[in-house]
Every structure is written in structure tokens, then in C-alpha cells.
């Protein structure tokens, strides 16, 4: 097991449009990295601001409704923090420095290396809009060929090696290959 000592966590983002498999890929990366004995944190962006972690009727819900700016629930095995204000991604990331990896779903404009999910041809437009794309995950071989035809192939490394700075192309079902490609990176946060 390749445990890193006293270094910042590697960060990878999984981005894409709605219904492109972001959550499935994020869970796959978390599972694959954790199975290697690595400590993994997951961040998810909710663009609709309608999530609620604490449920009506619970003590944590009551405390938040009573006006607490933050509610912390702790047990022997879990800790949950609910803050009643917006937090910047970088500020939150700094609180997770003791993790080996942080897998972020969403936050397209954040300045971290990204895997872009491509389920339909229209999803290819996102690749040109984003910075630090290290990999593209295609749902079908036909979409990968279409990307090559649109001159994205000049930027893609067909060897699925993202350690050299080129974008790697993957197929959605090659999940283990994607995890292994991420593990080969020397420095993901440059």
C-alpha cells in the first residue's frame, strides 16, 4: 500500500453535465483508492442548494432551527458538521490535509485536475471550456472517435497515461484502469 507521509492530498475533480455518470465515477474512484489503503475524502457540489443532511425531528435539525450557526454531531465512528453559511472550496479543502486523496464531484470552475464525463456528443463542448482537464471519460467508443475527429485527439494521450500532462481518454466501463492511471500520477496538484 502506497501511503504518503506528511504531504498534501492529491485532488481530482469529476465534472460533467447532468446525468453523465459523475456520481457513479466519483464513487468508483473513492472505492478504488480506498481499496488500496488510501484515506479518501469526498466533496460534492449541490448547485441547487436544496440538500439537507439533518432530518426534521432530529436534535441536529432542532439546533439548526433554533439558530445555531454550526451543528456538530459526533459518535465513536462518525462526525458530521453542518454550517449555516457558505464556505469556499479552498477553505474546506484545507481542513482535510490529513487525507491521501480528495475526490470532488462538481465545482467545474475550481482550479484542480479534472476528469470530464462525456455521455453525449454535446458534452464535448465542456472540455474546451475547462482548465486542467487530465482525462476524458467517454460512455462509448463512438464518442471517443468523435472527439478525435474534432481535433481533441491532438491533446489526448491514447495510452491512458495522465502523468505526462496530456489528456487521457478512457471508456466509462474501464473504471479500474482510470483508478490505476490516477495512482501513477507523481504530482496531481500542480
C-alpha positions as CSV (number, residue, x, y, z in Angstrom):
1,X,0.0,0.0,0.0
2,X,1.4,3.3,-1.1
3,X,0.8,5.5,1.9
4,X,2.1,9.1,1.5
5,X,3.7,10.7,4.5
6,X,3.3,14.3,5.6
7,X,2.2,15.6,2.2
8,X,-0.8,17.4,0.9
9,X,-3.6,15.2,-0.5
10,X,-3.9,14.6,-4.2
11,X,-7.1,16.2,-5.6
12,X,-9.1,15.1,-8.6
13,X,-12.4,16.5,-9.8
14,X,-15.1,14.6,-11.6
15,X,-17.1,17.1,-13.7
16,X,-19.7,17.0,-16.4
17,X,-23.2,17.9,-17.3
18,X,-26.3,16.5,-15.7
19,X,-26.7,12.7,-16.0
20,X,-23.3,11.9,-17.3
21,X,-22.3,9.5,-14.6
22,X,-20.4,11.9,-12.3
23,X,-21.7,10.2,-9.1
24,X,-21.0,6.7,-10.3
25,X,-17.5,7.7,-11.3
26,X,-16.9,9.5,-8.1
27,X,-18.0,6.5,-6.0
28,X,-15.8,4.3,-8.2
29,X,-12.7,6.4,-7.6
30,X,-13.4,6.6,-3.9
31,X,-13.8,2.8,-3.7
32,X,-10.8,2.1,-5.9
33,X,-8.5,4.4,-4.0
34,X,-9.8,3.3,-0.6
35,X,-9.2,-0.4,-1.6
36,X,-5.5,0.5,-1.9
37,X,-5.5,1.5,1.8
38,X,-5.6,5.2,1.0
39,X,-7.6,7.7,3.1
40,X,-10.1,9.4,0.8
41,X,-12.4,12.4,1.4
42,X,-15.3,13.2,-0.9
43,X,-16.7,16.6,-1.7
44,X,-19.9,17.2,-3.7
45,X,-21.2,20.4,-5.2
46,X,-25.0,20.9,-5.0
47,X,-25.8,23.6,-7.5
48,X,-29.4,23.8,-6.4
49,X,-28.8,24.4,-2.7
50,X,-31.6,22.2,-1.6
51,X,-29.8,19.4,0.3
52,X,-30.5,18.8,3.9
53,X,-28.2,16.4,5.9
54,X,-30.1,16.6,9.1
55,X,-33.6,15.4,9.1
56,X,-36.7,17.0,10.7
57,X,-37.3,15.6,14.1
58,X,-33.6,15.1,15.0
59,X,-31.7,17.0,17.6
60,X,-29.3,18.4,15.0
61,X,-32.3,19.7,13.0
62,X,-33.8,21.3,16.1
63,X,-30.4,23.0,17.0
64,X,-30.1,24.5,13.5
65,X,-33.7,25.7,13.5
66,X,-33.0,27.3,16.9
67,X,-30.3,29.5,15.4
68,X,-27.0,27.6,15.7
69,X,-24.6,28.8,13.0
70,X,-23.0,25.3,13.0
71,X,-24.1,22.0,14.4
72,X,-21.6,19.1,15.0
73,X,-22.8,15.6,15.6
74,X,-20.2,13.1,16.9
75,X,-20.2,9.5,17.7
76,X,-17.5,6.9,18.2
77,X,-17.2,6.3,14.5
78,X,-18.6,9.4,12.7
79,X,-18.5,13.2,12.8
80,X,-20.9,15.4,10.8
81,X,-20.6,19.2,10.6
82,X,-23.4,21.4,9.3
83,X,-22.6,25.0,8.9
84,X,-25.3,27.5,8.2
85,X,-23.2,29.6,5.8
86,X,-21.4,29.3,2.5
87,X,-17.8,28.0,2.6
88,X,-15.2,28.4,-0.1
89,X,-13.9,25.2,-1.6
90,X,-10.3,26.0,-0.8
91,X,-11.1,26.8,2.8
92,X,-12.9,23.4,3.2
93,X,-10.1,21.5,1.4
94,X,-7.6,22.9,3.9
95,X,-9.4,21.1,6.7
96,X,-8.7,17.8,5.0
97,X,-4.9,17.9,4.8
98,X,-4.6,14.5,6.6
99,X,-6.2,12.6,3.7
100,X,-4.3,11.0,0.8
101,X,-6.9,11.8,-1.8
102,X,-9.8,14.2,-2.2
103,X,-12.3,13.4,-4.9
104,X,-14.5,16.3,-5.8
105,X,-17.7,15.9,-7.7
106,X,-18.6,19.2,-9.5
107,X,-17.2,22.7,-8.9
108,X,-16.3,22.9,-12.7
109,X,-14.6,26.3,-12.3
110,X,-12.2,25.2,-9.5
111,X,-8.6,25.1,-10.4
112,X,-7.9,21.4,-9.8
113,X,-7.2,18.5,-12.2
114,X,-10.4,17.1,-13.8
115,X,-11.9,14.0,-15.3
116,X,-14.7,15.2,-17.7
117,X,-17.6,12.9,-18.2
118,X,-18.9,12.6,-21.8
119,X,-22.1,10.8,-22.3
120,X,-23.3,12.5,-25.5
121,X,-21.6,14.5,-28.3
122,X,-22.9,17.8,-26.9
123,X,-20.8,17.1,-23.7
124,X,-17.6,17.6,-25.7
125,X,-18.1,21.3,-25.6
126,X,-17.3,21.3,-21.9
127,X,-13.8,20.1,-22.5
128,X,-12.9,23.3,-24.3
129,X,-14.3,25.4,-21.5
130,X,-12.4,23.9,-18.6
131,X,-8.9,24.2,-17.3
132,X,-6.7,21.3,-16.0
133,X,-8.5,18.5,-17.8
134,X,-6.3,15.4,-17.3
135,X,-8.8,12.8,-18.5
136,X,-12.0,12.4,-20.5
137,X,-14.3,9.5,-19.7
138,X,-16.4,8.5,-22.7
139,X,-19.5,6.4,-22.5
140,X,-19.0,4.8,-25.9
141,X,-16.1,4.2,-28.3
142,X,-18.0,6.2,-30.9
143,X,-17.9,9.3,-28.7
144,X,-14.1,8.8,-28.3
145,X,-13.8,8.7,-32.1
146,X,-16.0,11.8,-32.5
147,X,-13.7,13.6,-30.0
148,X,-10.7,12.6,-32.1
149,X,-12.4,13.9,-35.3
150,X,-13.0,17.2,-33.6
151,X,-9.3,17.6,-33.0
152,X,-9.4,16.9,-29.4
153,X,-7.2,13.9,-30.2
154,X,-4.2,16.2,-30.5
155,X,-4.5,16.8,-26.8
156,X,-5.4,13.2,-25.9
157,X,-2.9,10.5,-25.0
158,X,-4.2,7.2,-26.3
159,X,-2.0,5.3,-23.9
160,X,-4.2,6.4,-20.9
161,X,-1.2,8.0,-19.2
162,X,-2.2,11.2,-17.5
163,X,1.2,11.6,-15.7
164,X,2.7,13.4,-18.7
165,X,0.3,16.3,-18.7
166,X,-1.8,15.2,-21.7
167,X,-5.5,14.4,-21.5
168,X,-6.1,10.7,-21.4
169,X,-9.2,9.2,-23.0
170,X,-11.0,6.4,-21.1
171,X,-14.2,4.5,-21.6
172,X,-16.7,4.6,-18.8
173,X,-16.5,0.9,-18.1
174,X,-12.7,1.0,-17.7
175,X,-13.0,2.1,-14.1
176,X,-10.1,0.1,-12.7
177,X,-7.9,1.5,-15.5
178,X,-8.9,5.0,-14.5
179,X,-8.1,4.4,-10.8
180,X,-4.7,3.0,-11.8
181,X,-4.0,5.9,-14.1
182,X,-4.6,8.3,-11.2
183,X,-2.4,6.3,-8.9
184,X,0.5,6.7,-11.4
185,X,0.5,10.5,-11.1
186,X,3.5,11.9,-9.4
187,X,2.0,15.3,-8.8
188,X,-1.7,15.9,-9.4
189,X,-1.9,19.3,-7.7
190,X,0.5,21.4,-9.9
